[in-house]
Amino acid sequence: MSERLELLKTMLTESPKDSFLLFAIAKEYEGLGDIQAALDFFLNLKKENPDYVGLYYHLGKLYEKNEKIEKAFFTYKDGMRIAKEQGDQHSLNELAGAKLNLGDDDDFEEE
């Protein structure tokens, strides 16, 4: 385990629902190649704070890396809805581009 990951996890014990810490730990695990741990932290973040718009792009990309294309598509779509609600045009554009690279609504069935 990296020193940075150890520090982040220590900080998380003090603030167990801190969205930024959950996100940072997920990204750290992803960087270390522990895809399951990264997924677990991303999904925990989604449960704790579904409005954390930055989550959706990175979770979608993780799904893509693991060839879960349909999950990635709907993750981007969910993130787009949240970005619109928040008026976050940058995130909306980023998520729309990622989603478009996978196809359109006709290519996937609703979950």
BELLINWO-V951233 format. One record per residue. N is the residue number from 1. RES is the residue in three letters. PSI is psi in radians with two decimals (999 if undefined). D_LAST is the distance of its C-alpha to the last C-alpha in Angstrom with 2 decimals. Layout:
BEGIN
[[N | RES | PSI | D_LAST] [N | RES | PSI | D_LAST]]
END
This chain:
BEGIN
[[1 | MET | 2.37 | 35.53] [2 | SER | 2.77 | 36.55] [3 | GLU | -0.69 | 38.76] [4 | ARG | -0.75 | 36.28] [5 | LEU | -0.73 | 33.54] [6 | GLU | -0.76 | 36.11] [7 | LEU | -0.79 | 37.07] [8 | LEU | -0.73 | 33.52] [9 | LYS | -0.60 | 32.89] [10 | THR | -0.78 | 36.23] [11 | MET | -0.62 | 35.34] [12 | LEU | -0.56 | 32.05] [13 | THR | -0.50 | 34.13] [14 | GLU | -0.49 | 35.86] [15 | SER | 1.30 | 32.75] [16 | PRO | -0.24 | 29.84] [17 | LYS | 0.27 | 27.30] [18 | ASP | 1.99 | 28.50] [19 | SER | -0.75 | 25.56] [20 | PHE | -0.72 | 27.68] [21 | LEU | -0.75 | 28.87] [22 | LEU | -0.75 | 25.44] [23 | PHE | -0.84 | 24.43] [24 | ALA | -0.67 | 27.79] [25 | ILE | -0.72 | 27.61] [26 | ALA | -0.81 | 24.22] [27 | LYS | -0.64 | 25.77] [28 | GLU | -0.80 | 28.92] [29 | TYR | -0.70 | 27.25] [30 | GLU | -0.77 | 25.40] [31 | GLY | -0.52 | 28.83] [32 | LEU | -0.07 | 30.34] [33 | GLY | 0.14 | 27.87] [34 | ASP | 1.43 | 26.40] [35 | ILE | -0.70 | 22.75] [36 | GLN | -0.75 | 21.68] [37 | ALA | -0.71 | 23.73] [38 | ALA | -0.81 | 22.41] [39 | LEU | -0.77 | 18.78] [40 | ASP | -0.78 | 19.96] [41 | PHE | -0.68 | 21.72] [42 | PHE | -0.77 | 18.98] [43 | LEU | -0.60 | 16.58] [44 | ASN | -0.74 | 19.59] [45 | LEU | -0.76 | 20.22] [46 | LYS | -0.66 | 16.75] [47 | LYS | -0.78 | 17.43] [48 | GLU | -0.65 | 21.00] [49 | ASN | 1.35 | 20.65] [50 | PRO | -0.21 | 17.27] [51 | ASP | 0.04 | 19.49] [52 | TYR | 1.58 | 20.98] [53 | VAL | -0.55 | 19.93] [54 | GLY | -0.40 | 21.54] [55 | LEU | -0.69 | 19.11] [56 | TYR | -0.68 | 16.16] [57 | TYR | -0.83 | 18.17] [58 | HIS | -0.66 | 19.57] [59 | LEU | -0.75 | 16.50] [60 | GLY | -0.78 | 14.86] [61 | LYS | -0.65 | 18.17] [62 | LEU | -0.75 | 18.27] [63 | TYR | -0.74 | 15.01] [64 | GLU | -0.78 | 16.62] [65 | LYS | -0.53 | 19.80] [66 | ASN | 0.29 | 18.21] [67 | GLU | 0.57 | 16.67] [68 | LYS | 1.20 | 13.03] [69 | ILE | -0.72 | 12.53] [70 | GLU | -0.72 | 8.83] [71 | LYS | -0.71 | 8.64] [72 | ALA | -0.81 | 11.62] [73 | PHE | -0.87 | 10.47] [74 | PHE | -0.46 | 7.81] [75 | THR | -0.79 | 10.58] [76 | TYR | -0.73 | 13.07] [77 | LYS | -0.78 | 11.42] [78 | ASP | -0.76 | 11.36] [79 | GLY | -0.64 | 14.85] [80 | MET | -0.72 | 16.00] [81 | ARG | -0.78 | 15.41] [82 | ILE | -0.73 | 17.41] [83 | ALA | -0.71 | 20.00] [84 | LYS | -0.82 | 20.57] [85 | GLU | -0.60 | 21.10] [86 | GLN | -0.10 | 23.55] [87 | GLY | 0.49 | 25.26] [88 | ASP | 1.52 | 24.82] [89 | GLN | -0.65 | 25.34] [90 | HIS | -0.88 | 25.90] [91 | SER | -0.69 | 22.57] [92 | LEU | -0.80 | 20.85] [93 | ASN | -0.74 | 22.73] [94 | GLU | -0.80 | 22.03] [95 | LEU | -0.69 | 18.25] [96 | ALA | -0.70 | 18.38] [97 | GLY | -0.75 | 20.56] [98 | ALA | -0.75 | 18.43] [99 | LYS | -0.77 | 15.34] [100 | LEU | -0.59 | 17.78] [101 | ASN | -0.38 | 19.09] [102 | LEU | -0.37 | 15.88] [103 | GLY | -2.83 | 15.55] [104 | ASP | -3.11 | 14.33] [105 | ASP | -0.52 | 11.58] [106 | ASP | -0.32 | 13.08] [107 | ASP | -0.23 | 12.55] [108 | PHE | 2.59 | 8.76] [109 | GLU | 2.54 | 6.34] [110 | GLU | 2.48 | 3.80] [111 | GLU | 999 | 0.00]]
END
